[in-house]
Amino acid sequence: MERRVPDRPVPVAGTSCVYTPHSVRNATAPKICRDFVGTVLRCAGQDGDLVDSAVLCASELVGNSCLHADGDSLMLRVLLCPPCVRGGVYDGSAVRPRPPAAMPGPDCTQGRGLGPVEALARSWGTVEGDPLGWYAKGVWFELGLSGAAPAGPAATSSGPSV
């Protein structure tokens, strides 16, 4: 009898899956992390706006870490916990970021940081440390797996661990 291996993970009600790559903090890290988040979500059966939003949020957080944090590395965590997905980026800086007071103009190549995360995520925030005890702080976001629009005020100072 031939055994058929599914082409994507089979979701089990009430379970969650965590995916955690580590990366050096350099110019390629945002691209690598974008690709990773997109692959995880597509393999979990997600597509469209949800994948695009999660990829953008992760890219912004990784980019911020590469530009502003301490240390040589960062950790990305993607938690699939139906009915939502949480992403988090952990690094060596204890300084918690804040959204910009005003979004920069369309021609600016920097300074958007948490603005897009705040606009896309249904919630986001910062946490001290990380689940493994290696990094000083994390910045996380949460999106609904249904791809629903953000619900209410997004920014919080602390929140769920990713």
N, C-alpha and C positions, 0 to 999 in steps of 0.2 A: 504494500500500500504506500503510495506516495504521500509524503507529509507536505502540506502547503503552509508556508510561512506568510503571515499577513504582511502587506506592504506598509502598514502603519500601525502604531500601537493601538491596541484595543482598549478603549476607555472603560474603566470599571467604576460604577457608581460609588460615590463617597471616597474615592481615593485621590491622592494627588501625586504628582511626579515632579522631582526637582532635577534640573540640569545645571551644572556648574563648571564652566570653563574658567581658567585663570589665564591672564595675558600680561605681557610686558606693557608698560605704559609708553606707547610710541605712536607714530603716525598711522600705522596699519591697524591698530587696535579697534577703532570704531568700525571699520569695514568688516573685520573678522567677527566682531560681536553682532553687527547687523545681520550678516549671513547666518550666524548661529541661531539667533532668535527667529528669523524667518523660517529656517529649516525645522526647528523644533515645532513651531506652530503649524506649519504645513503638514508635517508628519502626524500631528495630532488632529488633523482634519479641519483646520481653520484656514480661512483665506480672506481675500478682499481687504476691507477697511481695517479689520482687527489686526491682521498681519502688518499692514502698512503703518498703523499707529504704534504698535509694539516695537517695530523695527526703528522708527523715528525716535521714540522715547529712549530706547536703549542706546542708540547712537549719540543722542544729546548727552546722556549721563556719562557714557564712556568718554566722549569728547571733552566734557568738563573735567573729568578725572585726569585725563592726559594733560590738559592745560594747567590745572590748578593744584593738584594733589601732591603729596609727598610720597616717597618710596618708588621702587622700580616696577611694581606690579599692581594689578587690580583683579578683582574677582567679579564675574557676572553670574547672577543666579536667575534662573527662569523657573517659576513655580506654577505648574498647571494645577489649579485647585478649583474645579468646577463649582460655581459658574463663572469663575474669573481666572485671569492669568496675572501673576505679579512678576515684575522684573526688578532687580536691584543691582546696583553697582557699588562695590566696597573698595575703599582705598586707604592709604596711610595718613590722610589729613583728617584731623579732628574738627576742622572748620566746616560748619554746616552752610551749604549754599542757600541763597535767596533768589527768588525770581527777579528779573530786572524791573526797575520802576516803570520803564517804557520800552516797548519793543523797538529795536533799531530799524532803520529804513531798509527797503528791499535790496539795496545794493551792498549792504554791510555783510561781510562774511563771518563775523563773530558777534557775540553778545546776545544771542537768542536764548541759549542755555535752557533754563527751566520754563521759559515762556511757552514753547510748544508742548512740553510735558504737562504744564498746567492746563493748557487748552484741550489736550487729547485725553488725558487720564481721568477716570472717574474719581480717583484719589491718588495722592502722592505724599511723600514726606521724607524725613530723615530718621535714622536710628544710630545710636551709639554702638560701635563695634559691629561684628558680623557673627553669624551662627557658628563659625569654626574658631573664632577667637584670634584671627590673624590680622585684622584690619581695624582702624580707628573708628570709621563711620561708614554708613551706607546711605544711599539715596534710592528710594524705591518708587514704583508706580504700579497702579492696578487698573486693568481694563476688563470689561465684561467679555466673556467668551462669545456672547451673542453679537458682539460688535456694536452694542448700544452706545448712544451718545453719553458724554459725561453727565453725571447726576449731581447737581448742587455744587457748593464750593469744593474746590479740589485740594488746596494746600493744607497740610497739617504738619505739626512739628515732629510728631513721632507716629508710629503706626506699626502695622504687622511686620513681623520678620519675614523676609523672603527666603 
